[in-house]
Amino acid sequence: MKRYGPRIRNSPIVQHLKHAVRTVVRTYPVLEPSARRLYLLFWRQKVRFRAAVQMRGIVDPNRTLQVDPNAIQDTFRVWDWGVPQKVADRGKVIGGDWDRRRRSFAESDFYRAMVDRFTRSRAWEETDYYQRLLRHVAEGANKRGMTSRSDVDARCATLDRLYKTIRDCGYEAVVDREGAPKFPHNEDEVTVRVSREGDLLFQDGRHRLSIAKILGIHRIPVKVSVRHRGWFQFIQEIHQYARQYDDRIYNVISHPDLDHIPARHGWDRFTLIRDNLPPPGSCLDVGCHWGFYCHQLEQLGFDCTGVEIDLRGHYFAERLSCALGFSWTLDCERVLAGGVSR
């Protein structure tokens, strides 16, 4: 697959225009706020146009998801041609095997260092992450602007302050933070890509994601840069299904990239069930549709089996169970064989 994005962004004409704008803004600083607002407007419109072409307008590329930090388990390995730009790639649908090349977020030396520092009170100097940074600066590398040991220490002190702020004041979205920098940093939330199965693969924002995991924060704002073509095709299938029923599905979907799709039934019915449940045990949901109740009951500790005779419902339930990481049993054969009556 050809990579036109970087080629266009780095073309002489584009670079000349950017240089001209920066020169004017430096000459007349009073124009900077207006230039930033214009740039933000242009960028958002570009992303929306791209999404209208690639995603047929059924997905809002700038939507902020509310995500359980523990749902982000892996980070994808970048392409050979370079590190994708999370802002430049916003709204893209890309196929291929990029979502197969992944590694565990928890196994990174950065996350392990954060855990050691903030849960075990170890000094930064005792972590592999700190020692790796020292090796880089000793070799003359410029690692995130760090060129000396004092820079590394200052970086670690910044992480200490960030942890204390989130611990004491709570986790805030970028747009809500006092004194938050302007574009593009006001889009600088934790960013993920969505795999073909619906897995959220970490792309950027490791500081805040690590702290949110360590503090046990239940929901954080997250942006999506790229969706795999296979996942987008599944989103299309859901919308095609909904069009047969007044553009509504039967039950809400708890996947953060799908929970905005209009549904006939929300969380109210499950709340009634949850408040009258016995202690966790085995559960059989006959006519489970897409498995909404099995998903929720499994989180409460129940061993669930869902039965669905409709093959379309069986398909959607299977895909969503995989996307949400659940292990409940989906049974279609017993119904077809007459083993369960409806």
C-alpha positions in Angstrom: 0.0 0.0 0.0 1.4 3.4 -1.0 1.9 6.0 1.7 0.7 9.3 0.2 0.1 11.1 3.5 3.8 11.7 4.5 4.7 12.5 0.9 2.0 15.3 0.7 2.8 16.7 4.2 6.5 16.9 3.3 6.1 18.2 -0.2 8.0 21.5 -1.0 4.7 23.4 -1.6 3.2 22.5 1.7 6.5 23.2 3.6 6.8 26.6 1.9 3.2 27.5 2.9 3.9 26.4 6.5 7.1 28.4 6.6 5.3 31.5 5.2 2.6 31.3 7.8 5.1 30.9 10.7 7.1 33.8 9.4 4.0 36.1 9.4 3.0 35.0 12.9 6.5 35.6 14.2 6.5 39.0 12.7 3.1 39.9 14.0 2.6 37.9 17.3 -0.9 39.5 17.7 -2.0 37.2 14.8 -1.0 34.0 16.6 -4.4 33.3 18.4 -6.3 33.8 15.1 -3.8 31.7 13.2 -4.2 28.8 15.7 -8.0 29.0 15.6 -7.9 29.0 11.8 -5.5 26.0 11.8 -7.7 24.1 14.2 -10.7 24.8 12.0 -8.9 23.7 8.9 -7.6 20.5 10.5 -11.0 19.5 11.9 -12.6 20.0 8.5 -9.9 18.0 6.8 -10.4 15.2 9.2 -14.2 15.3 8.7 -13.8 15.3 4.9 -11.4 12.3 5.2 -13.9 10.5 7.4 -16.8 11.2 5.1 -14.8 9.6 2.3 -13.3 6.7 4.1 -16.0 6.0 6.7 -19.1 7.2 4.8 -20.0 9.7 7.5 -21.1 7.0 10.0 -18.3 7.6 12.4 -17.4 10.9 14.0 -13.5 10.9 13.8 -13.2 13.6 16.5 -15.5 11.9 19.0 -13.9 11.4 22.5 -14.4 7.9 23.9 -14.7 7.2 27.6 -12.6 4.1 28.2 -11.6 1.9 31.1 -7.8 2.2 31.2 -7.5 -1.6 31.8 -9.2 -2.1 28.4 -6.0 -0.9 26.8 -3.7 -3.9 27.1 -1.4 -3.8 24.1 0.5 -1.3 22.1 1.0 -1.7 18.3 4.4 -1.8 16.7 4.9 1.0 14.3 5.2 0.6 10.6 8.7 0.3 9.0 8.2 3.6 7.2 8.1 5.7 10.3 6.1 6.6 13.4 2.5 7.5 12.4 1.3 10.9 13.4 -1.7 10.5 15.7 -3.1 13.9 14.8 -2.3 13.6 11.0 -3.8 10.1 10.9 -7.1 11.0 12.7 -10.1 9.6 10.8 -8.2 7.0 8.7 -9.3 3.5 7.9 -6.3 1.3 7.1 -6.1 -2.4 6.3 -3.2 -4.7 6.5 -1.5 -6.5 9.4 -0.4 -3.5 11.5 -2.8 -4.6 14.2 -1.1 -8.0 14.5 2.3 -6.5 15.4 1.8 -5.6 19.0 3.3 -5.9 22.4 2.1 -5.7 26.0 1.8 -2.2 27.4 2.5 -3.5 31.0 5.8 -5.1 29.9 7.3 -1.7 28.8 10.1 -0.5 31.0 8.4 2.8 31.3 5.2 1.4 32.8 7.2 -0.9 35.1 9.2 2.1 36.2 6.0 4.0 37.0 4.6 1.1 39.0 7.9 0.8 40.9 8.0 4.5 41.6 4.4 5.1 42.6 3.4 1.8 44.2 6.7 0.7 45.7 8.3 4.1 46.4 11.4 3.2 44.6 13.8 5.9 43.4 13.8 6.7 39.7 17.5 5.8 39.6 16.7 2.2 40.5 14.5 1.6 37.5 15.5 0.2 34.1 13.7 3.1 32.4 16.0 5.7 34.1 19.1 3.8 33.3 18.1 3.4 29.6 17.6 7.2 29.4 21.0 7.7 30.9 22.6 5.4 28.3 20.9 7.3 25.5 22.1 10.7 26.6 25.6 9.3 27.3 25.7 8.2 23.6 24.8 11.7 22.5 21.2 10.9 21.6 18.5 13.6 22.1 15.8 11.6 23.8 12.6 13.7 24.0 14.7 16.8 24.4 16.9 15.2 27.1 20.6 15.5 26.5 22.0 15.3 30.0 21.4 13.6 33.4 19.9 16.8 34.8 17.4 16.7 31.9 16.5 13.2 32.8 16.1 14.1 36.5 13.9 17.1 35.5 11.8 14.7 33.3 11.2 12.4 36.3 10.3 15.3 38.5 7.7 16.3 36.0 6.2 12.8 36.2 6.2 13.0 40.0 4.2 16.2 39.8 1.8 14.8 37.2 1.1 11.8 39.3 0.4 13.9 42.4 -1.9 16.2 40.4 -4.0 13.4 39.1 -4.0 11.6 42.4 -5.1 14.7 44.4 -7.3 16.5 41.8 -8.6 13.7 39.6 -8.1 13.0 35.9 -9.2 15.8 33.7 -9.6 16.0 29.9 -7.1 18.3 28.2 -9.8 20.8 27.3 -10.8 21.1 31.0 -7.3 21.5 32.4 -6.4 25.0 33.6 -3.7 26.5 31.5 -3.9 23.7 28.9 -1.8 24.4 25.8 -3.5 25.2 22.6 -3.8 23.2 19.4 -2.5 20.6 18.6 -2.0 19.8 22.3 -5.6 20.4 23.1 -6.2 17.2 21.2 -3.5 15.5 23.2 -5.5 12.9 25.0 -4.5 9.2 25.3 -4.7 8.0 21.7 -5.5 4.5 20.5 -5.9 2.6 17.3 -8.7 0.0 16.9 -7.8 -3.4 15.6 -9.9 -5.6 13.3 -11.3 -7.4 16.3 -12.1 -4.2 18.2 -9.1 -4.2 20.5 -7.9 -0.8 21.6 -4.2 -0.6 20.9 -2.2 2.1 22.6 -0.6 4.7 20.4 0.3 7.8 22.5 -0.2 9.3 26.0 1.7 6.7 28.1 2.2 9.0 31.1 -1.5 9.5 31.7 -2.5 6.0 30.8 0.1 4.5 33.2 -1.0 6.8 36.0 -4.7 6.0 35.4 -4.0 2.3 35.6 -1.9 2.7 38.7 -4.6 4.8 40.5 -7.4 2.5 39.4 -9.3 5.3 37.6 -12.4 3.8 35.9 -12.8 6.0 32.9 -10.5 8.3 30.9 -11.1 10.3 27.7 -9.5 8.7 24.7 -9.2 9.6 21.0 -9.0 7.2 18.1 -6.6 7.9 15.3 -7.0 4.9 13.0 -9.5 2.1 12.7 -8.7 -1.2 11.0 -10.6 -1.8 7.8 -12.0 -5.0 9.2 -13.4 -3.2 12.3 -14.9 -0.5 10.2 -16.7 -3.1 8.1 -18.2 -4.5 11.2 -19.4 -1.0 12.2 -21.0 -0.8 8.8 -22.8 -4.1 9.3 -24.2 -2.8 12.6 -25.6 0.3 10.9 -27.0 -1.7 8.0 -28.8 -3.9 10.6 -30.1 -0.8 12.4 -31.5 0.7 9.2 -34.0 -2.2 9.1 -35.4 -1.1 12.5 -35.7 2.7 12.4 -32.0 3.2 12.7 -31.9 1.6 16.2 -30.4 -1.6 17.4 -32.1 -3.6 20.2 -29.7 -3.1 23.1 -26.9 -0.6 23.7 -23.4 -1.9 23.1 -20.9 -1.5 25.8 -17.8 -1.3 23.5 -16.6 2.4 23.8 -16.4 2.8 20.0 -20.0 1.6 19.6 -21.8 2.8 22.7 -23.1 5.9 21.0 -25.2 3.9 18.4 -28.9 4.5 19.1 -30.7 1.6 20.8 -34.3 0.7 21.8 -33.1 -0.3 25.3 -30.4 1.2 27.4 -29.0 0.4 30.9 -32.3 0.8 32.8 -33.5 -2.8 32.4 -30.1 -4.2 33.3 -30.0 -1.9 36.4 -33.3 -3.5 37.6 -31.9 -7.0 37.0 -28.6 -6.2 38.7 -30.3 -4.9 41.8 -32.2 -8.2 42.3 -29.5 -10.7 41.5 -28.6 -13.7 43.6 -24.9 -14.4 44.4 -22.8 -15.1 41.3 -23.3 -18.6 39.8 -24.3 -20.1 36.5 -26.6 -18.1 34.2 -28.5 -19.1 31.0 -29.8 -16.3 28.8 -32.3 -17.8 26.3 -32.6 -15.5 23.3 -29.5 -13.6 24.2 -29.6 -11.5 21.0 -26.2 -9.8 20.9 -25.1 -10.9 24.4 -25.6 -7.6 26.2 -26.8 -9.2 29.5 -24.2 -12.0 29.3 -21.5 -9.3 28.9 -22.7 -7.4 32.0 -23.3 -10.5 34.1 -19.9 -11.9 33.4 -18.4 -8.8 34.8 -20.3 -9.4 38.0 -18.8 -12.9 38.3 -21.5 -15.1 36.7 -20.6 -18.0 34.4 -22.9 -17.2 31.5 -24.2 -19.2 28.6 -26.2 -17.4 25.9 -28.5 -19.1 23.5 -29.5 -17.5 20.2 -31.3 -19.2 17.3 -31.0 -16.2 14.9 -27.8 -16.7 12.9 -27.4 -12.9 12.5 -27.7 -12.4 16.2 -25.3 -15.2 16.8 -22.8 -13.5 14.4 -23.0 -10.1 16.1 -22.9 -11.7 19.6 -19.7 -13.6 18.7 -18.0 -10.6 17.2 -18.9 -8.4 20.2 -17.8 -11.0 22.7 -14.4 -11.1 21.0 -14.2 -7.2 20.9 -15.1 -6.9 24.6 -12.8 -9.6 25.7 -15.5 -11.8 27.3 -15.4 -15.6 27.7 -19.1 -16.4 28.1 -20.4 -19.4 26.0 -22.5 -18.7 23.0 -24.8 -21.7 22.0 -26.7 -21.9 18.8 -26.7 -25.7 18.2 -28.8 -26.7 21.2 -31.6 -24.5 19.9 -31.4 -25.8 16.4 -31.4 -29.4 17.7 -34.5 -28.7 19.9 -32.5 -28.9 23.2 -33.9 -25.6 24.5 -37.5 -24.3 24.0 -38.2 -20.7 23.6 
